Structures are given as C-alpha cells and as structure tokens.
C-alpha cells in the first residue's frame, strides 16, 4: 500500500470512506491517478485514521487530504446507510462537503473480504467503491419527511405491541385449559368469551391486567392514526395523499408512508424500476431462450413491500370488479377526473387479476404478490403523471 504526495496529472476528486461507529469514525482517502501506461488507477492518499465520532474530526481529515493533494480538488465523503441515519450527511453538506449515503447491498464483497475485516479495511473499501463507481447512493429525505417517517415507524412499534399482547393473552387462556373454536378471534364475541371464563380470583386479576394493557394500546394506536391523518392532510402532502387514496386498499397511513419514504417517484425511470426497489421483481435463472423465473427478489424496501401486499389483500381480494363503494366514492371526491378514471381502471383490473389467478389454482399468497407488483406500476404511473401510458398498456 503506497501513499502518494506528488501527482503528475490533475486530480479533481478525492474520495473519503467513513466507517461509522458510536465510539469512533474510521476514515480512508483515495484518488484516481493516470498511470504511465494511460490507465486510471486508484491510489491511497494518506494513511487511514480512526478519530472520535464528530464532524469536526471528519473536516480535519479532509483538510489533511487537501494538503496532501496540494492543489484545488473536489472531496466526496461516503458512509453506509444504517443506524446513524442521515445526521452525518446533513452536517457535512451544511459544511459544503459533498456526501453520499451508500446502500450496503450495492457494495461487492468477496469471501476474502468477509474473512479479513476491520474498520480500516472497511473504510478503504468504501472509498475505493466510490472512486470506481461501484456503489449506489440512496435517496435522502428532507428533515420533515424523515421526522414523519420516524413517527409512522413508532406507530408500527405500538401495533407490534398490540400483536404481542394478544399472543400473550391467547397463551394465558390456553394455559388455563380453554380453547376458542367459535369462529374468528379478537372479534367482540371472542373478547366477551375471554372475559366470561370461569377463573380463580387471582387468574381473573391477571387476565384483567392483560386486557387493560391491550385496550390501552389499542386506544393509543387509534390516537396515533388520527395524528398521522393530520400529517397527511398538510398542504405539503394532501394532494398526493388524495391521489393515492383513489386506489382501493390505500388509506392515509400507507399513502403518507409511500410519500415520505419514496420522496420523488420520478427518480425511478420506469414502473419496473419502482417494482425492483420494492423487491417485487421475480428472480430469473435462464439459459439461451428458455426463461425460468422464480420467487420475488425481496431485495428492496421490506416494509413498503409488506404494506403493499396488505393493501392488495384488503382492496382486491374481494368485491366485484368495477363496483365502487360509497366509501371509495367519498375518498375520490375533489380529485382530478383523469386521476379518478385511472384509479378506477386499476381497481377493476387488479380485482380481475386477483380473481383469475385464484381461479387458475394459484396459491393465494402468490396471487397477492403478483397483483402487488402490478399495483406498484399503477402507483408509479399515478405519481409520475404516466396515467395515459399505463392505462393504454394495461387496459
């Protein structure tokens, strides 16, 4: 490993890879240089350095890099997306330092890289990946979008707590030797059955505490949904939220989640690119002209994919194709006529698609996933203004 201090050709870019931890930042810097043979090679600029987790230390390291180049240069920093979010990115950009948040899945790692691993190796690998354009930067939302996204995620945590509490109540009832077999669970009938069980005084008290916790969490969940609806109706989001609510299966929470997570839908050139981002693209193992497709890649945003499939179940797994409920008509009031027409086309088609796949013997989960992929295309079309094109291709 060599560190170069003299250069024979202009060096416009310095790439700084930052391996972030709560205790320290490990930084490495590389530059692209023209070799005597006329090839572009990547050289280490200065030795990697491990400093405290503060922006001032990153800026000091960048200053040393500029001194090593000893001429005007352009510095680009990068670190992997993860626990640290976008705070470092925003601080560096505020200090007029270009920064990118790198998708971990875009970094190529050999088996040797996985065996020999430390912070210095990781930071240099990040710098090299940026210098060779072998990584992909992720979309960074603005601070308001990120704050709302975190609020929605907090709401999901409460929903998980509701689910866990229900499981604990069910387990407690089973331990007492009672099993409910009168239909769907957690209906009012099921709750009345639970509360009427002949238990000892102490066991009744235990069950009562469980049920109180459940009711408290459910009320909290309702309050959070009201708050999220108020976010969705803000001027910044209302127009796009109302567009998305023209589709079956999409309510305020999911519409707002899509908007604050995706940001600009136009950053996806086609509907297929958007489906790939959601991990809904089928895997392929083909040879010559034979196409062999497998399950979806699951390589994208797992939360949005899950919520989209849930929307398919709630919106398209039942109901007559072409039928519009009063609730849907109410949601579409005030929306552009072309958007309503486009959403109606999508709603009808996707209901037909779901029904046809089930009639052909497809597993219901496979059918829902396939419809979700097509649904993502309609969502992309709505949010990018490609409504006419998508209707013409899919009608």
C-alpha positions, 0 to 999 in steps of 0.5 A: 500500500503506497501513499502518494504526495506528488501527482503528475496529472490533475486530480479533481476528486478525492474520495473519503470512506467513513466507517461509522461507529458510536465510539469512533469514525474510521476514515480512508482517502483515495484518488484516481491517478493516470498511470504511465501506461494511460490507465486510471488507477486508484491510489491511497492518499494518506494513511487511514485514521480512526478519530472520535465520532464528530464532524469536526474530526471528519473536516480535519481529515479532509483538510489533511487530504487537501494538503496532501493533494496540494492543489484545488480538488473536489472531496466526496465523503461516503458512509453506509446507510444504517443506524446513524441515519442521515445526521452525518450527511446533513452536517457535512453538506451544511459544511459544503462537503459533498456526501453520499449515503451508500446502500450496503447491498450495492457494495461487492464483497468477496469471501476474502473480504468477509474473512479479513475485516476491520474498520480500516479495511472497511473504510478503504473499501468504501472509498475505493467503491466510490472512486470506481463507481461501484456503489449506489447512493440512496435517496435522502429525505428532507428533515420533515419527511424523515421526522414523519417517517420516524413517527409512522415507524413508532406507530408500527412499534405500538401495533407490534405491541398490540400483536404481542399482547394478544399472543400473550393473552391467547397463551394465558387462556390456553394455559388455563385449559380453554380453547376458542373454536367459535369462529374468528378471534379478537372479534367482540364475541371472542373478547366477551368469551375471554372475559366470561371464563370461569377463573380463580380470583387471582387468574381473573386479576391477571387476565384483567391486567392483560386486557387493560394493557391491550385496550390501552394500546389499542386506544393509543394506536387509534390516537396515533392514526388520527395524528398521522391523518393530520400529517397527511392532510398538510398542504405539503402532502394532501394532494398526493395523499388524495391521489393515492387514496383513489386506489382501493386498499390505500388509506392515509397511513400507507399513502403518507408512508409511500410519500415520505419514504419514496420522496420523488417517484420520478427518480425511478425511470420506469414502473419496473424500476419502482417494482425492483426497489420494492423487491417485487421483481421475480428472480430469473435463472435462464439459459439461451431462450428458455426463461425460468423465473422464480420467487420475488427478489425481496431485495428492496424496501421490506416494509413498503413491500409488506404494506403493499401486499396488505393493501392488495389483500384488503382492496382486491381480494374481494368485491366485484370488479368495477363496483365502487363503494360509497366509501371509495366514492367519498375518498375520490371526491375533489380529485382530478377526473383523469386521476379518478378514471385511472384509479378506477381502471386499476381497481377493476383490473387488479380485482380481475387479476386477483380473481383469475389467478385464484381461479387458475389454482394459484396459491393465494399468497402468490396471487397477492404478490403478483397483483402487488407488483402490478399495483406498484406500476399503477402507483408509479404511473399515478405519481409520475403523471404516466396515467395515459401510458399505463392505462393504454398498456394495461387496459 
